């Protein structure tokens, strides 16, 4: 089939040597330590993902490698600094496969010198940006976590093709654990990297996402079980991973009919860094380009909620991202008549970019409420050093190189104590997302719901759980839902969203207040979640106040109308009553007995909850959702 690489053979070797010495486009990919795929073909730049040419003019399927820049988030209506970096496609016309050892023998090995090297943003300036994001964004309810980058930059006087081939060879020899090790050499744009993270793949109708978070920088000589244990017990690192899993489950619930199921956690062990990861899988019938669009881009390199994360990035990063945090997407014709394309799309991180004699290695840190500014500075140093050391731009730790990647070593995940620490994390998570969800008819079968999205795609997970309960759930954006929709819904679910619920001039907040007030006044069934719970509380006369410490990715065991429930919270503001208050404004109140923070409300044909019942942190989420929906649907 066109574009498919054969087994390693002499034709592949000849193709590699010819392209290495030539000027044609060249793509090299080693997937998970395997042989090297060699490709060349026609370069086409397109405007949108839908324009990626998966078929020739005569309808013949063709293999395409697409470099998707961060600026494509505009296709989803999100903001970004625009740098006109192209959505670049290489339509594969010729390909081969070469054994790894043969590639090492064939490519140049002499180190490429760097000049004027250093970060574009000074350490202290970056630390100050971290403080601003924690105080002004997370502290004001704009989201749970955000990834802010800076770039390691240098001047490179060497020929771009020579530099790229040298760096690819070095990565192939010295880096361990990468999902893709790759080089893409086209006119004006060169990218060489070793990405640990498969953002999204689709094969045979099965979609897989691979959220990775938490970064353990290996000490001199490599990681050990004792040194890794301290990392795995770190609260910040654990919560960081849970938050990105929640964010990617939002995407899975949007593209997969079964919402997605979690397996893991696992360790992603690389030469100089170790990460923790989960695998998410579900089934989809969407075109692979639509799957890619709906999953732009990984929260591990942007933040959550995704739409607001893009706005935060635009406020705090002063330059465009280029390809950083985008994807390299390989579309390969699937076997069988009528089959579409398989998709394999790693995130463009741990990547060096070369353009007009300038080297750029973008690196970012995930900022959460627990973040230490100087710890995040250190994390960017570690990530940059991981790339620069692997390509030979800075000295390598010989003790690390000695056992990677060809040497024999025991994976740290095989250590019983490490394995126990990893598996213990799942005790905190919702069984709904860890276990098969079943296909039996739900208890609320035949009922219908409209879910209003206030710019947090937790609504996709919420809608999936409502469907599991049997409801026919449809999502509508806050600025699309009409008054007639509000009045006609059998059940209206006013959903979550970021921001300050007291912001009087914010159009989104104003509309959510109108939606909740209109629905409650109608006496028809209403469920309000998170932000909308706060809106309902304010309407009932309950004051809204900022929490002393934001509850972003926090699991609490709370009493909800006489039943204990383990629920995940993502809120910076809360309704507040005097401790002991049980009723207010005609509503029952479930509040913390010490602080007076309001966790839930219910009254005639309405209910609300501050927490996210759909979150992986809500162990009792589906049971509690059933309780509250049943209450709202009950006759007055």
LUMKE-554803 format. One line per field, with one value per residue (C-alpha): residue number from 1; y negated, x negated, z negated. Coordinates in nm, 3 decimals. Layout:
N
resi [NUM:...]
Y [Y:...]
X [X:...]
Z [Z:...]
This chain:
636
resi [1:2:3:4:5:6:7:8:9:10:11:12:13:14:15:16:17:18:19:20:21:22:23:24:25:26:27:28:29:30:31:32:33:34:35:36:37:38:39:40:41:42:43:44:45:46:47:48:49:50:51:52:53:54:55:56:57:58:59:60:61:62:63:64:65:66:67:68:69:70:71:72:73:74:75:76:77:78:79:80:81:82:83:84:85:86:87:88:89:90:91:92:93:94:95:96:97:98:99:100:101:102:103:104:105:106:107:108:109:110:111:112:113:114:115:116:117:118:119:120:121:122:123:124:125:126:127:128:129:130:131:132:133:134:135:136:137:138:139:140:141:142:143:144:145:146:147:148:149:150:151:152:153:154:155:156:157:158:159:160:161:162:163:164:165:166:167:168:169:170:171:172:173:174:175:176:177:178:179:180:181:182:183:184:185:186:187:188:189:190:191:192:193:194:195:196:197:198:199:200:201:202:203:204:205:206:207:208:209:210:211:212:213:214:215:216:217:218:219:220:221:222:223:224:225:226:227:228:229:230:231:232:233:234:235:236:237:238:239:240:241:242:243:244:245:246:247:248:249:250:251:252:253:254:255:256:257:258:259:260:261:262:263:264:265:266:267:268:269:270:271:272:273:274:275:276:277:278:279:280:281:282:283:284:285:286:287:288:289:290:291:292:293:294:295:296:297:298:299:300:301:302:303:304:305:306:307:308:309:310:311:312:313:314:315:316:317:318:319:320:321:322:323:324:325:326:327:328:329:330:331:332:333:334:335:336:337:338:339:340:341:342:343:344:345:346:347:348:349:350:351:352:353:354:355:356:357:358:359:360:361:362:363:364:365:366:367:368:369:370:371:372:373:374:375:376:377:378:379:380:381:382:383:384:385:386:387:388:389:390:391:392:393:394:395:396:397:398:399:400:401:402:403:404:405:406:407:408:409:410:411:412:413:414:415:416:417:418:419:420:421:422:423:424:425:426:427:428:429:430:431:432:433:434:435:436:437:438:439:440:441:442:443:444:445:446:447:448:449:450:451:452:453:454:455:456:457:458:459:460:461:462:463:464:465:466:467:468:469:470:471:472:473:474:475:476:477:478:479:480:481:482:483:484:485:486:487:488:489:490:491:492:493:494:495:496:497:498:499:500:501:502:503:504:505:506:507:508:509:510:511:512:513:514:515:516:517:518:519:520:521:522:523:524:525:526:527:528:529:530:531:532:533:534:535:536:537:538:539:540:541:542:543:544:545:546:547:548:549:550:551:552:553:554:555:556:557:558:559:560:561:562:563:564:565:566:567:568:569:570:571:572:573:574:575:576:577:578:579:580:581:582:583:584:585:586:587:588:589:590:591:592:593:594:595:596:597:598:599:600:601:602:603:604:605:606:607:608:609:610:611:612:613:614:615:616:617:618:619:620:621:622:623:624:625:626:627:628:629:630:631:632:633:634:635:636]
Y [0.000:-0.350:-0.497:-0.181:-0.103:0.244:0.452:0.344:0.406:0.275:0.049:-0.133:-0.178:-0.316:-0.554:-0.679:-0.742:-0.913:-1.143:-1.219:-1.355:-1.525:-1.817:-1.642:-1.642:-1.375:-1.217:-0.971:-0.799:-0.535:-0.428:-0.293:-0.175:0.005:-0.020:-0.357:-0.447:-0.659:-0.872:-1.138:-1.299:-1.615:-1.902:-2.075:-2.344:-2.357:-2.590:-2.347:-1.990:-1.904:-1.999:-1.736:-1.542:-1.184:-1.091:-1.163:-1.340:-1.002:-0.896:-0.667:-0.670:-0.813:-0.828:-1.177:-1.312:-1.643:-1.887:-2.057:-2.391:-2.524:-2.802:-2.542:-2.581:-2.868:-2.598:-2.536:-2.907:-2.940:-3.234:-3.221:-3.431:-3.372:-3.325:-3.192:-2.866:-2.633:-2.318:-2.130:-1.799:-1.555:-1.333:-1.014:-0.903:-0.677:-0.498:-0.229:-0.082:-0.062:0.127:-0.098:0.015:-0.056:-0.407:-0.467:-0.359:-0.573:-0.910:-1.174:-1.169:-1.477:-1.715:-2.032:-2.337:-2.593:-2.964:-3.227:-2.961:-3.025:-3.076:-3.359:-3.438:-3.473:-3.241:-3.518:-3.654:-3.308:-3.256:-3.584:-3.468:-3.150:-3.359:-3.571:-3.266:-3.108:-3.431:-3.590:-3.287:-2.979:-3.202:-3.369:-3.053:-3.064:-2.697:-2.411:-2.410:-2.588:-2.517:-2.821:-2.776:-2.942:-2.863:-2.757:-2.930:-2.925:-3.001:-2.709:-2.773:-2.414:-2.302:-2.236:-1.887:-1.789:-1.921:-1.743:-1.408:-1.439:-1.516:-1.236:-0.989:-1.111:-1.075:-0.728:-0.624:-0.794:-0.852:-0.578:-0.538:-0.780:-0.705:-0.863:-0.959:-1.162:-1.414:-1.611:-1.806:-2.036:-2.366:-2.634:-2.410:-2.140:-1.949:-1.681:-1.526:-1.234:-1.271:-1.058:-1.113:-0.962:-1.229:-1.044:-0.743:-0.569:-0.220:0.005:-0.227:-0.226:-0.568:-0.584:-0.882:-0.883:-1.159:-1.196:-1.429:-1.471:-1.506:-1.337:-1.461:-1.179:-1.241:-1.187:-0.823:-0.765:-0.700:-0.456:-0.317:-0.531:-0.853:-0.776:-0.693:-1.050:-1.178:-0.937:-1.038:-1.409:-1.552:-1.808:-1.547:-1.312:-1.580:-1.711:-1.372:-1.331:-1.674:-1.602:-1.264:-1.445:-1.690:-1.417:-1.220:-1.530:-1.487:-1.110:-1.161:-1.399:-1.159:-0.812:-0.667:-0.474:-0.769:-0.601:-0.373:-0.429:-0.185:-0.250:-0.429:-0.340:-0.483:-0.638:-0.593:-0.792:-0.845:-1.156:-1.195:-0.972:-1.056:-0.897:-0.816:-0.661:-0.509:-0.602:-0.393:-0.414:-0.349:-0.607:-0.620:-0.975:-1.072:-1.074:-1.445:-1.515:-1.312:-1.524:-1.849:-1.755:-1.663:-1.977:-1.991:-1.790:-1.948:-1.828:-2.110:-2.364:-2.332:-2.298:-2.383:-2.389:-2.697:-2.914:-2.765:-2.905:-3.249:-3.226:-3.121:-3.421:-3.651:-3.521:-3.397:-3.689:-3.499:-3.242:-2.871:-2.757:-2.378:-2.337:-2.153:-2.071:-1.721:-1.527:-1.330:-1.029:-0.922:-0.575:-0.406:-0.132:0.219:0.348:0.221:-0.105:-0.155:-0.506:-0.597:-0.500:-0.792:-0.810:-1.154:-1.221:-1.560:-1.791:-1.821:-1.734:-1.871:-2.098:-2.333:-2.481:-2.772:-3.041:-2.937:-2.960:-2.666:-2.668:-2.410:-2.509:-2.369:-2.426:-2.351:-2.259:-2.519:-2.417:-2.567:-2.390:-2.505:-2.644:-2.907:-2.804:-2.439:-2.513:-2.700:-2.389:-2.172:-2.373:-2.342:-1.965:-1.930:-2.143:-1.953:-1.628:-1.731:-1.911:-1.629:-1.368:-1.552:-1.610:-1.986:-1.967:-1.702:-1.373:-1.181:-0.878:-0.673:-0.740:-0.657:-0.337:-0.158:-0.313:-0.216:0.109:0.212:0.451:0.280:0.364:0.121:-0.066:0.017:0.381:0.289:0.416:0.098:-0.123:0.095:0.077:-0.302:-0.333:-0.098:-0.264:-0.582:-0.417:-0.371:-0.742:-0.722:-0.662:-0.297:-0.425:-0.523:-0.230:0.057:0.166:-0.050:0.207:0.167:0.240:-0.007:-0.289:-0.357:-0.688:-0.549:-0.751:-1.087:-1.376:-1.644:-1.953:-2.021:-2.386:-2.418:-2.728:-2.677:-2.370:-2.043:-1.854:-1.870:-1.593:-1.361:-1.473:-1.405:-1.062:-0.974:-1.099:-0.873:-0.585:-0.653:-0.627:-0.990:-1.125:-1.408:-1.688:-1.955:-2.318:-2.611:-2.892:-3.140:-2.908:-2.786:-2.984:-3.060:-2.816:-2.543:-2.627:-2.600:-2.283:-2.065:-1.784:-1.822:-2.122:-2.071:-2.406:-2.313:-2.419:-2.685:-2.889:-3.236:-3.460:-3.409:-3.763:-3.923:-4.147:-4.251:-3.907:-3.805:-3.435:-3.487:-3.713:-3.453:-3.169:-3.377:-3.427:-3.055:-2.938:-3.203:-3.133:-2.759:-2.776:-3.022:-2.779:-2.507:-2.254:-2.009:-2.175:-2.042:-2.301:-2.199:-2.387:-2.740:-2.706:-2.580:-2.907:-3.102:-2.921:-2.981:-3.355:-3.361:-3.200:-3.477:-3.277:-3.490:-3.382:-3.416:-3.312:-3.011:-3.077:-2.805:-2.706:-2.357:-2.275:-1.898:-1.833:-1.522:-1.571:-1.333:-1.527:-1.478:-1.532:-1.526:-1.243:-1.035:-1.045:-1.085:-1.112:-1.394:-1.583:-1.962:-2.224:-2.554:-2.879:-3.036:-2.889:-2.963:-3.032:-2.997:-3.000:-2.655:-2.445:-2.609:-2.343:-2.551:-2.885:-3.045:-2.739:-2.506:-2.231:-2.307:-2.057:-2.250:-2.189:-2.184:-2.382:-2.627:-2.671:-2.606:-2.496:-2.160:-2.107:-2.247:-2.099:-2.228:-2.169:-2.022:-2.149:-2.035:-2.156:-2.041:-2.228:-1.927:-1.757:-1.427:-1.330:-1.370:-1.070:-1.207:-1.147:-0.790:-0.825:-1.049:-0.834:-0.732:-1.095:-1.214:-0.957:-1.080:-1.447:-1.394:-1.171:-1.444:-1.712:-1.497:-1.402:-1.566:-1.874]
X [0.000:-0.119:-0.339:-0.379:-0.736:-0.875:-1.087:-1.450:-1.634:-1.906:-1.662:-1.594:-1.966:-2.017:-1.724:-1.864:-2.208:-2.066:-1.839:-2.109:-2.332:-2.055:-1.817:-1.480:-1.242:-1.345:-1.150:-1.309:-1.099:-1.199:-0.893:-0.947:-1.300:-1.224:-1.377:-1.398:-1.133:-1.273:-1.032:-1.040:-0.780:-0.597:-0.566:-0.227:-0.124:0.250:0.471:0.682:0.675:0.961:0.733:0.468:0.462:0.535:0.631:0.479:0.687:0.798:0.919:0.625:0.536:0.192:-0.033:-0.091:-0.314:-0.177:-0.353:-0.064:-0.157:0.001:0.171:0.423:0.611:0.781:0.984:1.153:1.208:0.926:0.686:0.310:0.016:0.006:-0.330:-0.216:-0.408:-0.259:-0.056:-0.315:-0.237:-0.480:-0.287:-0.493:-0.598:-0.886:-0.972:-1.191:-1.293:-1.647:-1.781:-1.882:-2.246:-2.274:-2.140:-2.399:-2.671:-2.535:-2.473:-2.728:-2.845:-3.067:-2.905:-2.747:-2.875:-2.633:-2.704:-2.541:-2.342:-2.102:-1.739:-1.547:-1.386:-1.604:-1.543:-1.418:-1.184:-1.041:-0.995:-0.805:-0.578:-0.508:-0.405:-0.171:-0.002:0.052:0.183:0.372:0.499:0.525:0.593:0.885:1.048:0.929:0.826:0.658:0.318:0.134:-0.184:-0.403:-0.709:-1.040:-1.296:-1.658:-1.809:-2.143:-2.305:-2.405:-2.643:-2.638:-2.437:-2.079:-2.060:-2.396:-2.291:-1.956:-2.106:-2.374:-2.118:-1.887:-2.175:-2.266:-1.908:-1.885:-2.205:-2.166:-1.796:-1.588:-1.211:-1.095:-0.767:-0.898:-1.254:-1.230:-1.372:-1.168:-1.380:-1.196:-1.282:-1.284:-1.175:-1.375:-1.251:-1.446:-1.320:-1.248:-0.889:-0.788:-0.417:-0.176:0.093:0.354:0.365:0.648:0.628:0.913:1.165:0.983:0.864:0.581:0.454:0.149:0.147:-0.200:-0.283:-0.523:-0.892:-1.164:-1.507:-1.755:-2.043:-2.400:-2.438:-2.069:-1.750:-1.724:-1.423:-1.484:-1.525:-1.217:-1.008:-1.035:-0.913:-0.616:-0.508:-0.506:-0.152:-0.208:-0.327:-0.037:0.231:0.071:0.116:0.476:0.568:0.430:0.607:0.933:0.861:0.785:1.093:1.291:1.145:1.203:1.566:1.606:1.469:1.553:1.900:1.793:1.620:1.287:1.140:0.825:0.539:0.222:0.045:-0.287:-0.637:-0.783:-1.156:-1.389:-1.763:-1.759:-1.396:-1.116:-0.746:-0.423:-0.149:0.194:0.345:0.699:0.884:1.224:1.397:1.477:1.605:1.481:1.246:0.891:0.859:1.170:1.027:0.712:0.912:1.122:0.810:0.605:0.392:0.264:0.331:-0.014:-0.154:0.130:0.336:0.699:0.964:0.826:1.000:0.905:0.554:0.501:0.609:0.373:0.085:0.155:0.147:-0.178:-0.388:-0.515:-0.606:-0.427:-0.479:-0.548:-0.526:-0.586:-0.291:-0.146:-0.174:-0.352:-0.065:-0.128:0.177:0.135:0.393:0.563:0.588:0.918:1.178:1.341:1.110:0.991:0.650:0.480:0.345:0.031:-0.033:-0.296:-0.321:-0.593:-0.792:-1.157:-1.223:-1.489:-1.386:-1.630:-1.537:-1.750:-2.056:-1.875:-1.822:-1.519:-1.434:-1.104:-1.035:-0.750:-0.648:-0.301:-0.194:0.054:0.158:-0.133:-0.400:-0.728:-0.849:-1.213:-1.118:-0.950:-1.262:-1.461:-1.215:-1.266:-1.643:-1.604:-1.387:-1.616:-1.922:-1.750:-1.724:-2.059:-2.248:-2.087:-2.181:-2.534:-2.506:-2.608:-2.817:-2.641:-2.652:-2.858:-2.700:-2.355:-2.469:-2.636:-2.307:-2.095:-1.944:-2.113:-2.247:-2.064:-1.882:-1.589:-1.298:-1.228:-0.859:-0.953:-1.069:-0.793:-0.788:-0.765:-0.493:-0.298:-0.328:-0.200:0.095:0.197:0.282:0.588:0.745:0.832:0.995:1.350:1.419:1.651:1.350:1.128:1.369:1.580:1.892:2.134:2.404:2.718:3.007:2.967:3.215:3.324:3.372:3.607:3.540:3.370:3.126:2.955:2.611:2.501:2.125:1.980:1.636:1.523:1.539:1.598:1.945:1.844:1.769:2.085:2.294:2.133:2.228:2.584:2.605:2.477:2.772:2.999:3.062:3.037:2.792:2.704:2.437:2.495:2.256:2.359:2.369:2.567:2.846:3.166:3.446:3.668:3.407:3.399:3.778:3.811:3.548:3.684:3.375:3.145:2.792:2.617:2.252:1.913:1.676:1.374:1.361:1.508:1.885:1.911:1.772:2.066:1.949:1.842:2.085:2.051:2.125:2.419:2.568:2.521:2.706:2.991:3.003:3.013:3.267:3.499:3.493:3.547:3.835:4.001:4.019:3.876:3.596:3.254:2.913:2.636:2.270:1.964:1.979:2.355:2.393:2.231:2.469:2.766:2.631:2.603:2.960:3.074:2.899:2.592:2.274:1.991:1.636:1.291:1.142:0.830:0.660:0.809:0.958:0.808:0.786:0.872:1.055:1.281:1.498:1.821:2.169:2.431:2.775:2.699:2.472:2.093:1.935:1.578:1.588:1.333:1.335:1.202:1.311:1.159:1.486:1.752:2.093:2.063:2.314:2.289:2.173:2.473:2.709:2.940:3.187:3.176:3.403:3.628:3.336:3.168:2.801:2.516:2.219:1.895:1.974:1.660:1.602:1.957:1.848:2.155:2.109:2.460:2.813:3.152:3.504:3.827:3.721:3.363:3.030:2.673:2.325:1.996:1.778:1.728:1.913:1.773:1.408:1.181:1.136:1.507:1.511:1.881:1.956:2.193:2.397:2.424:2.516:2.798:2.925:2.928:3.078:3.350:3.432:3.451:3.676:3.913:4.257:4.279]
Z [0.000:0.078:-0.194:-0.402:-0.505:-0.428:-0.663:-0.704:-0.378:-0.153:0.033:-0.293:-0.353:-0.002:-0.050:-0.381:-0.236:0.071:-0.130:-0.387:-0.113:0.086:0.052:0.061:-0.237:-0.487:-0.772:-1.016:-1.285:-1.540:-1.735:-2.088:-2.022:-1.695:-1.350:-1.177:-0.921:-0.637:-0.431:-0.166:0.051:0.145:-0.104:-0.117:-0.366:-0.445:-0.649:-0.853:-0.978:-0.745:-0.454:-0.535:-0.205:-0.311:0.045:0.382:0.646:0.778:0.433:0.353:-0.020:-0.092:-0.395:-0.536:-0.811:-0.943:-1.175:-1.355:-1.520:-1.837:-1.638:-1.507:-1.838:-1.657:-1.479:-1.814:-1.870:-2.123:-2.139:-2.081:-1.966:-1.589:-1.420:-1.079:-1.134:-0.873:-0.919:-0.718:-0.547:-0.390:-0.149:-0.153:0.195:0.102:-0.221:-0.369:-0.700:-0.835:-1.136:-1.423:-1.424:-1.053:-1.105:-1.376:-1.133:-0.850:-1.015:-1.126:-1.487:-1.525:-1.780:-1.643:-1.836:-1.978:-2.014:-2.240:-2.424:-2.712:-2.809:-2.646:-2.983:-3.293:-3.588:-3.816:-3.550:-3.489:-3.866:-3.880:-3.597:-3.794:-4.095:-3.882:-3.731:-4.073:-4.229:-3.939:-3.748:-3.972:-4.272:-4.092:-3.966:-3.605:-3.613:-3.793:-3.625:-3.347:-3.151:-3.087:-2.868:-2.804:-2.532:-2.540:-2.237:-2.058:-1.725:-1.500:-1.212:-1.081:-0.778:-0.899:-0.746:-0.894:-1.236:-1.223:-1.122:-1.390:-1.659:-1.546:-1.563:-1.912:-2.033:-1.884:-2.061:-2.399:-2.471:-2.631:-2.666:-2.395:-2.222:-1.901:-1.821:-1.502:-1.259:-1.008:-0.760:-0.519:-0.355:-0.626:-0.915:-1.093:-1.399:-1.587:-1.907:-2.138:-2.255:-2.553:-2.505:-2.257:-2.271:-2.066:-1.838:-1.655:-1.511:-1.411:-1.576:-1.913:-2.034:-2.287:-2.482:-2.706:-2.970:-3.122:-3.406:-3.692:-3.610:-3.815:-3.717:-3.768:-4.007:-3.886:-3.796:-3.729:-3.920:-4.209:-4.393:-4.706:-4.507:-4.296:-4.604:-4.732:-4.395:-4.384:-4.735:-4.642:-4.664:-4.390:-4.141:-4.217:-4.188:-3.870:-3.704:-3.824:-3.687:-3.339:-3.334:-3.408:-3.127:-2.872:-2.978:-2.876:-2.528:-2.525:-2.625:-2.329:-2.066:-2.207:-2.242:-2.553:-2.716:-2.773:-3.038:-3.247:-3.294:-3.492:-3.640:-3.480:-3.481:-3.168:-3.224:-3.002:-3.016:-3.234:-3.338:-3.465:-3.435:-3.555:-3.307:-3.251:-2.936:-2.827:-2.566:-2.399:-2.066:-1.797:-1.441:-1.374:-1.092:-1.239:-1.152:-1.360:-1.648:-1.626:-1.621:-1.924:-2.121:-2.046:-2.255:-2.550:-2.891:-2.994:-2.777:-2.803:-3.123:-3.222:-3.141:-2.789:-2.649:-2.944:-2.947:-2.598:-2.720:-3.020:-2.794:-2.569:-2.873:-3.024:-2.730:-2.527:-2.208:-1.988:-2.056:-1.702:-1.693:-2.066:-2.230:-1.888:-1.744:-1.474:-1.324:-1.102:-0.903:-0.752:-0.525:-0.725:-0.578:-0.448:-0.202:-0.298:-0.596:-0.676:-0.816:-1.136:-1.339:-1.551:-1.701:-1.968:-2.134:-2.006:-2.328:-2.405:-2.058:-1.908:-1.625:-1.377:-1.155:-0.992:-1.193:-1.526:-1.763:-1.990:-2.260:-2.424:-2.773:-3.014:-3.371:-3.496:-3.752:-4.022:-4.355:-4.531:-4.285:-4.412:-4.162:-4.190:-4.170:-3.837:-3.722:-3.804:-3.613:-3.293:-3.337:-3.373:-3.065:-2.851:-2.976:-2.887:-2.522:-2.502:-2.670:-2.449:-2.127:-2.256:-2.291:-2.659:-2.839:-2.910:-3.236:-3.138:-3.416:-3.269:-2.916:-3.027:-3.079:-2.805:-2.576:-2.479:-2.818:-3.048:-3.335:-3.555:-3.512:-3.835:-3.795:-3.866:-4.215:-4.452:-4.661:-4.351:-4.201:-4.527:-4.541:-4.185:-4.228:-4.556:-4.365:-4.213:-4.556:-4.536:-4.192:-4.070:-3.985:-3.708:-3.496:-3.598:-3.535:-3.234:-3.239:-3.100:-2.836:-3.036:-3.025:-3.278:-3.559:-3.401:-3.052:-2.832:-2.999:-2.817:-2.931:-2.797:-2.948:-2.929:-2.881:-3.049:-2.887:-3.078:-2.890:-3.209:-3.052:-2.808:-3.101:-3.279:-2.969:-2.934:-3.292:-3.235:-2.930:-3.143:-3.375:-3.073:-2.981:-2.628:-2.703:-2.462:-2.522:-2.425:-2.474:-2.708:-2.419:-2.192:-2.420:-2.366:-2.611:-2.422:-2.482:-2.851:-2.875:-2.666:-2.836:-3.047:-3.268:-3.242:-3.369:-3.415:-3.393:-3.523:-3.397:-3.504:-3.650:-3.917:-3.958:-4.096:-3.777:-3.694:-3.348:-3.223:-2.944:-3.027:-3.396:-3.311:-3.079:-3.330:-3.591:-3.343:-3.258:-3.620:-3.726:-3.433:-3.484:-3.860:-3.815:-3.573:-3.837:-3.591:-3.684:-3.724:-3.825:-3.876:-3.889:-4.023:-3.877:-3.824:-4.182:-4.293:-4.069:-4.224:-4.575:-4.505:-4.377:-4.701:-4.896:-4.997:-4.994:-4.762:-4.892:-4.771:-4.948:-5.157:-4.949:-4.610:-4.584:-4.244:-4.209:-4.575:-4.695:-4.998:-5.198:-5.255:-5.394:-5.123:-5.283:-5.520:-5.301:-5.300:-4.956:-4.828:-4.572:-4.361:-4.378:-4.134:-4.282:-4.398:-4.517:-4.745:-4.883:-5.255:-5.539:-5.916:-6.033:-6.125:-5.873:-5.727:-5.524:-5.346:-5.089:-5.079:-5.003:-5.201:-5.256:-5.280:-5.417:-5.601:-5.973:-6.057:-5.772:-5.643:-5.283:-5.087:-4.913:-4.777:-4.767:-4.692:-4.679:-4.487:-4.150:-4.171:-4.312:-4.291:-4.383:-4.416:-4.333:-3.999:-4.023:-3.683:-3.790:-3.839:-4.192:-4.269:-4.394:-4.473:-4.174:-3.968:-4.276:-4.390:-4.040:-4.030:-4.369:-4.269:-3.923:-4.070:-4.323:-4.051:-3.831:-4.113:-4.108:-4.327]
